[in-house]
Amino acid sequence: METPFFQIDSRLQAVSARAMARAAEAFARIEENATYNQQKVLAAFIHNKVSESHFTATTGYGYGDRGRDVLDAVFAEAMGCEDALVRHYLLSGTHAIAVALFGLLRAGDTLLAATGAPYDTLQTVIGTTGALGSLMEHGVAYREVPLVDGKPDFAGIQQALREDSAVKVVHIQRSRGYDTRESLSVAAIGEVIAAVREVRPDVIVFVDNCYGEFVEKQEPSAVGADIMAGSLIKNPGGGIAENGGYICGRRDLVELCAARMTTPGLGREIGASLGHNRTLFMGLFQSPHVVGEALKTAVYCAALMEELGYEVSPAAAAPRADIVQVVKLKNEKALVAFCQGMQSGAPVDAFVVPEPWDMPGYDSPVIMAAGAFTMGASIELSADAPLRPPFAAYMQGGINFPSGQMGVLLAAQSMLDAGELNI
């Protein structure tokens, strides 16, 4: 690989060549899945007769917004669901999840986390951190089943369901959050759901699908998930959506969420699109390809860092359930250098030097490298990490592989310059 516009040590370039050779088989799998998912999305657009008229902006209450309604139908079909809410005013993945959980749960119900403690910001929604307005403050009980050796504890999940007849919603987190456990494949999610159904066929299974959309050929809905939610500035926005989130699943459950999203009695019938429909349609259409590019960037990162002697998860050759790549960098200095190097390869704000800071919702300082066209867009190349052992960088995104590859190389070069990399 030639790098005429960047100063990359020749030894790193040699390591990069070996990494690319190791990544070839994984790249082929990724491209096969991306082709399948792109055809699936294209078919949904055609079947629902998307037209230019659906891009027209509405204002005010947004009654009769045809584009909004067709976007919901296209998204639902692409995700294998009965119905969907796709909105720019669902402000983040956490917001979409909160709307869904508040829509589904009532005082006296129990929320059961089947995959251990959720990531930091969702704990504020639940109320374990004492945040104002949480589910617990509204009378919803909460319990969780810890993972065992990083895997779901099926016996523990079933025991919790037998012990608490008030469990109404079982929460499954697909991605790892700031944890080193493996992300859950669709098949693994299906195993959790099967264990739940064996004891409580009536319970609602909710999947936090963030970072996982279009990574595999199926979504969790195909293995029995009742409802899912996620962010449009991650996978399904394709690097084009400027903000937003989605909720999709069973039609009756989506309607409950719609009543919480706006107001009871009006639900999905109000909410002007304000001209966002076009970018949300475009983002969804581009998503399978962009997710494939992000996955190739992650595989390359894993292969390069493995060649350099670091522990990574997933391994370069391993199957993938989401776009997140973990690199355990062993110490704080190496972690900071990695993130600062990745920032230096961003198309936006490359000159900025990220430093750790006390980010709201987290219990330790966090460093974030994210030079993106949309602030905080995890489908664009970024790396972030809490400054705590094992000093793991969580890298995700890359809307095209050549730029993603360069970002990874510059992260390694930054570690070399800081004296934190031995070649």
C-alpha positions as CSV (number, residue, x, y, z in Angstrom):
1,M,0.0,0.0,0.0
2,E,1.4,3.4,-1.0
3,T,0.9,6.3,1.3
4,P,2.1,9.3,-0.8
5,F,0.2,11.9,1.3
6,F,1.0,10.5,4.8
7,Q,4.2,9.7,6.6
8,I,3.9,6.0,7.6
9,D,7.0,4.2,8.8
10,S,8.2,1.6,6.3
11,R,8.1,-1.1,9.0
12,L,4.4,-0.4,9.6
13,Q,3.7,-0.5,5.9
14,A,5.2,-4.0,5.8
15,V,3.0,-5.1,8.7
16,S,0.0,-3.5,6.9
17,A,0.7,-5.7,3.8
18,R,0.7,-8.8,6.0
19,A,-2.5,-7.7,7.6
20,M,-4.3,-7.2,4.3
21,A,-3.3,-10.7,3.2
22,R,-4.8,-12.1,6.4
23,A,-8.0,-10.1,6.0
24,A,-8.8,-11.4,2.4
25,E,-11.1,-14.2,3.4
26,A,-13.0,-12.1,5.9
27,F,-13.4,-9.4,3.3
28,A,-15.0,-11.9,1.0
29,R,-17.6,-12.9,3.6
30,I,-18.3,-9.2,4.4
31,E,-18.9,-8.4,0.7
32,E,-21.2,-11.4,0.3
33,N,-23.4,-10.2,3.2
34,A,-23.3,-6.6,2.0
35,T,-24.6,-7.7,-1.4
36,Y,-27.4,-9.8,0.1
37,N,-28.4,-6.9,2.4
38,Q,-28.2,-4.3,-0.3
39,Q,-30.6,-6.4,-2.5
40,K,-32.9,-6.7,0.5
41,V,-33.0,-3.0,1.1
42,L,-33.5,-2.3,-2.6
43,A,-36.4,-4.7,-2.8
44,A,-38.0,-2.9,0.2
45,F,-37.7,0.5,-1.6
46,I,-39.2,-0.9,-4.8
47,H,-42.0,-2.8,-3.1
48,N,-43.1,0.3,-1.2
49,K,-43.0,2.5,-4.3
50,V,-40.7,5.1,-2.9
51,S,-40.9,8.3,-5.0
52,E,-39.5,11.8,-5.0
53,S,-42.7,13.0,-3.5
54,H,-41.8,11.2,-0.3
55,F,-38.9,13.6,0.2
56,T,-41.2,16.6,0.5
57,A,-40.8,18.5,3.8
58,T,-43.8,18.9,6.1
59,T,-44.0,21.4,9.0
60,G,-46.2,22.1,12.0
61,Y,-48.1,19.0,13.2
62,G,-47.0,16.9,10.2
63,Y,-50.4,15.4,9.6
64,G,-50.5,13.3,6.5
65,D,-46.7,13.1,6.0
66,R,-46.6,10.4,3.3
67,G,-42.8,10.3,3.3
68,R,-42.6,9.6,7.0
69,D,-45.1,6.8,6.7
70,V,-43.5,5.1,3.7
71,L,-40.1,5.4,5.3
72,D,-41.5,3.5,8.3
73,A,-42.8,0.8,5.9
74,V,-39.5,0.5,4.0
75,F,-37.5,0.3,7.2
76,A,-39.8,-2.3,8.7
77,E,-39.5,-4.5,5.6
78,A,-35.7,-4.2,5.4
79,M,-35.5,-5.2,9.1
80,G,-37.9,-8.1,8.8
81,C,-40.5,-6.5,11.1
82,E,-44.2,-5.7,11.0
83,D,-43.9,-2.0,11.7
84,A,-41.3,0.7,12.5
85,L,-40.9,4.3,13.8
86,V,-38.0,6.1,12.1
87,R,-37.7,9.6,13.3
88,H,-35.2,12.4,13.3
89,Y,-36.5,13.5,16.7
90,L,-35.5,10.2,18.3
91,L,-32.3,11.9,19.3
92,S,-30.0,9.0,19.9
93,G,-29.9,5.2,20.3
94,T,-30.4,5.7,24.1
95,H,-33.3,7.9,23.5
96,A,-35.0,5.4,21.1
97,I,-34.4,2.7,23.7
98,A,-35.8,4.8,26.5
99,V,-38.9,5.7,24.4
100,A,-39.4,2.0,23.7
101,L,-39.0,0.9,27.3
102,F,-41.2,3.6,28.7
103,G,-43.8,2.7,26.1
104,L,-43.8,-1.0,27.0
105,L,-43.4,-0.9,30.8
106,R,-45.8,0.3,33.5
107,A,-45.5,0.7,37.3
108,G,-45.3,-2.7,38.9
109,D,-43.7,-4.3,35.9
110,T,-40.1,-5.7,36.0
111,L,-37.5,-5.2,33.4
112,L,-35.0,-8.1,33.2
113,A,-31.6,-7.5,31.7
114,A,-30.6,-10.9,30.3
115,T,-27.1,-10.0,29.1
116,G,-25.7,-8.4,32.3
117,A,-25.5,-4.8,33.1
118,P,-26.3,-2.5,30.2
119,Y,-23.9,0.1,29.0
120,D,-23.4,3.3,31.1
121,T,-25.9,5.7,29.6
122,L,-28.8,3.1,29.6
123,Q,-28.2,2.6,33.4
124,T,-29.4,6.2,33.9
125,V,-32.6,5.4,31.9
126,I,-33.2,2.4,34.1
127,G,-32.4,4.2,37.3
128,T,-29.5,2.3,38.9
129,T,-27.5,5.5,39.0
130,G,-30.3,7.5,40.6
131,A,-31.0,9.7,37.6
132,L,-34.1,11.8,37.6
133,G,-37.1,10.5,35.6
134,S,-35.8,7.0,35.3
135,L,-37.9,3.8,34.9
136,M,-37.3,2.9,38.6
137,E,-38.5,6.3,39.6
138,H,-41.7,5.6,37.7
139,G,-42.3,2.3,39.6
140,V,-40.7,-0.2,37.3
141,A,-38.6,-2.8,39.0
142,Y,-35.3,-3.9,37.6
143,R,-33.1,-7.0,37.9
144,E,-30.3,-8.4,35.8
145,V,-28.6,-11.7,35.2
146,P,-24.8,-11.4,35.0
147,L,-22.9,-13.0,32.2
148,V,-20.9,-16.1,33.0
149,D,-17.5,-16.1,31.3
150,G,-18.8,-13.4,29.0
151,K,-21.8,-15.5,27.8
152,P,-25.5,-15.4,28.7
153,D,-26.5,-17.5,31.7
154,F,-29.5,-19.4,30.3
155,A,-30.2,-21.2,33.6
156,G,-29.9,-17.8,35.5
157,I,-32.3,-16.1,33.0
158,Q,-34.9,-18.9,33.4
159,Q,-34.6,-18.8,37.2
160,A,-35.1,-15.1,37.3
161,L,-38.2,-15.5,35.1
162,R,-39.6,-18.1,37.4
163,E,-38.9,-16.1,40.5
164,D,-40.5,-12.9,39.3
165,S,-43.9,-13.1,37.6
166,A,-43.9,-9.4,37.1
167,V,-41.2,-9.5,34.4
168,K,-42.8,-8.0,31.4
169,V,-39.8,-7.1,29.2
170,V,-36.5,-9.0,28.8
171,H,-33.7,-6.7,27.6
172,I,-30.9,-8.1,25.3
173,Q,-27.9,-5.9,24.5
174,R,-26.4,-7.0,21.2
175,S,-23.2,-5.0,21.3
176,R,-20.7,-5.1,24.1
177,G,-20.8,-1.4,25.2
178,Y,-17.6,-0.6,27.2
179,D,-17.1,-4.2,28.0
180,T,-14.7,-6.8,26.6
181,R,-17.3,-9.6,26.3
182,E,-18.2,-10.7,22.7
183,S,-21.1,-9.1,20.9
184,L,-24.0,-11.3,20.3
185,S,-24.7,-12.8,16.9
186,V,-28.2,-13.1,15.7
187,A,-28.0,-16.9,16.4
188,A,-26.8,-16.3,19.9
189,I,-29.7,-13.8,20.5
190,G,-32.0,-16.6,19.2
191,E,-30.6,-18.9,21.9
192,V,-31.4,-16.4,24.6
193,I,-34.9,-15.9,23.2
194,A,-35.5,-19.6,23.1
195,A,-34.5,-19.9,26.8
196,V,-36.9,-17.1,27.7
197,R,-39.8,-18.6,25.7
198,E,-39.4,-22.0,27.3
199,V,-40.3,-20.4,30.7
200,R,-42.3,-17.3,29.8
201,P,-43.8,-17.3,26.2
202,D,-45.8,-14.2,27.1
203,V,-42.8,-11.9,27.9
204,I,-41.8,-9.1,25.5
205,V,-38.2,-9.6,24.2
206,F,-36.5,-6.3,23.5
207,V,-33.2,-6.1,21.6
208,D,-30.8,-3.1,21.8
209,N,-29.7,-3.5,18.2
210,C,-27.1,-0.7,18.1
211,Y,-24.0,-1.3,16.0
212,G,-25.5,-4.6,14.6
213,E,-27.8,-3.6,11.8
214,F,-26.9,-5.2,8.4
215,V,-23.8,-6.9,9.8
216,E,-25.4,-10.3,9.2
217,K,-28.0,-11.4,6.7
218,Q,-30.7,-11.5,9.4
219,E,-31.8,-9.2,12.2
220,P,-32.9,-10.3,15.7
221,S,-36.5,-10.2,14.5
222,A,-35.8,-13.3,12.5
223,V,-35.1,-15.3,15.7
224,G,-38.0,-14.2,17.7
225,A,-37.2,-10.7,19.0
226,D,-40.5,-8.8,19.5
227,I,-39.1,-5.3,19.2
228,M,-35.7,-3.6,18.6
229,A,-34.3,-0.1,18.7
230,G,-31.2,1.8,17.6
231,S,-29.6,4.9,16.3
232,L,-29.5,6.4,12.8
233,I,-26.1,7.9,13.2
234,K,-24.8,4.3,13.5
235,N,-25.4,1.6,10.9
236,P,-28.8,2.2,9.5
237,G,-28.2,5.9,8.7
238,G,-25.4,5.0,6.3
239,G,-23.3,8.0,7.2
240,I,-25.9,10.3,5.6
241,A,-28.6,10.6,8.3
242,E,-27.8,13.7,10.4
243,N,-29.5,12.4,13.5
244,G,-32.4,10.2,14.5
245,G,-33.3,6.8,15.8
246,Y,-35.7,3.9,15.1
247,I,-38.0,1.4,16.9
248,C,-39.3,-1.6,15.0
249,G,-41.0,-4.8,15.7
250,R,-44.5,-6.1,16.3
251,R,-47.2,-3.7,15.2
252,D,-49.0,-3.6,18.6
253,L,-45.8,-2.9,20.5
254,V,-44.7,-0.2,18.0
255,E,-48.0,1.5,18.6
256,L,-47.4,1.6,22.4
257,C,-44.0,3.2,21.7
258,A,-45.6,5.7,19.4
259,A,-47.9,6.9,22.1
260,R,-44.9,7.5,24.4
261,M,-42.8,9.1,21.6
262,T,-45.4,11.9,21.1
263,T,-48.6,11.8,23.1
264,P,-51.4,9.3,23.8
265,G,-54.1,9.5,21.3
266,L,-51.9,11.0,18.6
267,G,-49.0,8.7,18.5
268,R,-47.4,8.4,15.1
269,E,-49.9,10.6,13.3
270,I,-48.1,13.8,14.3
271,G,-44.5,14.8,13.9
272,A,-43.3,16.9,10.9
273,S,-40.4,15.6,8.9
274,L,-39.0,19.1,8.4
275,G,-37.1,18.0,5.2
276,H,-35.3,15.1,6.9
277,N,-37.0,12.3,4.9
278,R,-34.6,12.5,2.0
279,T,-31.5,11.9,4.1
280,L,-33.1,9.2,6.1
281,F,-34.2,7.3,2.9
282,M,-30.7,7.8,1.4
283,G,-29.0,6.7,4.6
284,L,-31.0,3.5,4.8
285,F,-30.3,2.8,1.1
286,Q,-26.6,3.2,1.5
287,S,-26.4,1.4,4.8
288,P,-25.6,-2.2,3.7
289,H,-22.6,-1.0,1.7
290,V,-21.4,1.4,4.4
291,V,-21.7,-1.2,7.1
292,G,-19.6,-3.5,4.9
293,E,-16.9,-0.8,4.6
294,A,-16.9,-0.3,8.4
295,L,-16.6,-4.1,8.9
296,K,-13.6,-4.2,6.5
297,T,-12.0,-1.4,8.5
298,A,-12.5,-3.3,11.7
299,V,-11.1,-6.6,10.3
300,Y,-8.0,-4.7,9.0
301,C,-7.5,-3.1,12.4
302,A,-7.7,-6.4,14.1
303,A,-5.3,-8.0,11.7
304,L,-2.8,-5.1,11.9
305,M,-2.9,-5.0,15.7
306,E,-2.6,-8.8,16.0
307,E,0.5,-8.6,13.8
308,L,1.8,-6.0,16.2
309,G,1.3,-8.3,19.2
310,Y,-1.9,-6.9,20.7
311,E,-5.0,-8.8,21.9
312,V,-8.1,-7.8,19.9
313,S,-11.7,-8.8,20.0
314,P,-13.1,-10.0,17.7
315,A,-10.0,-11.7,16.1
316,A,-9.4,-10.7,12.5
317,A,-10.7,-14.1,11.2
318,A,-13.7,-14.4,13.6
319,P,-17.3,-13.9,12.6
320,R,-18.7,-10.5,13.4
321,A,-22.0,-9.5,15.1
322,D,-21.4,-5.7,15.1
323,I,-19.0,-3.1,13.7
324,V,-17.1,-2.6,17.0
325,Q,-13.5,-3.6,17.2
326,V,-11.7,-3.8,20.6
327,V,-8.0,-3.4,20.9
328,K,-6.5,-3.9,24.3
329,L,-3.6,-1.4,24.5
330,K,-2.2,-2.4,27.9
331,N,-1.7,1.1,29.4
332,E,-3.1,4.6,29.4
333,K,-0.4,6.3,27.3
334,A,-0.8,3.8,24.5
335,L,-4.6,4.2,24.5
336,V,-4.4,8.0,24.3
337,A,-1.8,7.8,21.5
338,F,-4.0,5.4,19.5
339,C,-7.1,7.6,19.8
340,Q,-5.1,10.8,19.0
341,G,-3.6,9.1,15.9
342,M,-7.0,8.1,14.7
343,Q,-8.2,11.6,15.1
344,S,-5.3,12.8,13.0
345,G,-6.7,10.8,10.1
346,A,-10.2,12.2,10.2
347,P,-11.6,14.3,7.4
348,V,-13.0,16.7,9.9
349,D,-11.1,18.2,12.8
350,A,-7.9,16.2,12.1
351,F,-5.9,19.0,13.8
352,V,-7.7,18.5,17.1
353,V,-5.9,16.6,19.8
354,P,-8.4,14.6,21.9
355,E,-7.9,14.4,25.6
356,P,-9.7,12.4,28.3
357,W,-12.6,14.1,30.0
358,D,-15.4,13.5,32.4
359,M,-18.2,12.6,30.0
360,P,-21.8,12.8,31.3
361,G,-23.2,9.3,32.1
362,Y,-19.8,7.6,32.6
363,D,-18.0,6.7,35.8
364,S,-14.4,7.3,34.6
365,P,-12.8,9.8,32.1
366,V,-13.4,9.0,28.5
367,I,-11.3,9.8,25.4
368,M,-13.0,10.1,22.1
369,A,-11.5,10.4,18.6
370,A,-14.3,11.4,16.3
371,G,-13.6,13.7,13.4
372,A,-17.0,13.2,11.6
373,F,-19.3,15.1,9.3
374,T,-22.1,14.3,11.8
375,M,-21.0,14.9,15.4
376,G,-20.9,11.6,17.3
377,A,-21.7,9.4,14.3
378,S,-20.4,6.0,15.1
379,I,-20.7,4.8,11.6
380,E,-18.0,7.3,10.7
381,L,-14.5,6.2,11.8
382,S,-14.1,6.8,15.5
383,A,-12.4,5.4,18.6
384,D,-13.2,5.9,22.2
385,A,-12.5,4.4,25.5
386,P,-12.9,4.8,29.2
387,L,-9.5,5.2,31.0
388,R,-9.6,2.1,33.0
389,P,-8.1,-1.3,32.7
390,P,-7.6,-3.1,30.4
391,F,-7.2,0.2,28.5
392,A,-9.2,-1.1,25.5
393,A,-9.9,1.2,22.6
394,Y,-13.4,0.7,21.0
395,M,-13.1,1.5,17.4
396,Q,-16.0,1.6,15.0
397,G,-17.1,2.9,11.6
398,G,-15.4,3.9,8.4
399,I,-17.7,5.0,5.6
400,N,-15.2,3.9,3.1
401,F,-12.4,1.4,3.6
402,P,-9.4,3.4,2.1
403,S,-9.9,6.2,4.6
404,G,-10.7,3.8,7.4
405,Q,-7.5,1.9,6.7
406,M,-5.5,5.1,6.8
407,G,-7.0,6.1,10.1
408,V,-6.0,2.8,11.6
409,L,-2.4,3.1,10.2
410,L,-2.1,6.7,11.6
411,A,-3.3,5.4,15.0
412,A,-0.5,2.8,15.0
413,Q,2.0,5.4,13.8
414,S,1.0,7.7,16.7
415,M,1.7,4.8,19.1
416,L,5.1,4.3,17.4
417,D,5.9,8.0,17.7
418,A,5.0,8.0,21.4
419,G,7.3,5.1,22.1
420,E,4.5,2.7,22.8
421,L,4.9,0.3,19.8
422,N,7.7,-2.1,19.2
423,I,8.3,-3.3,15.7
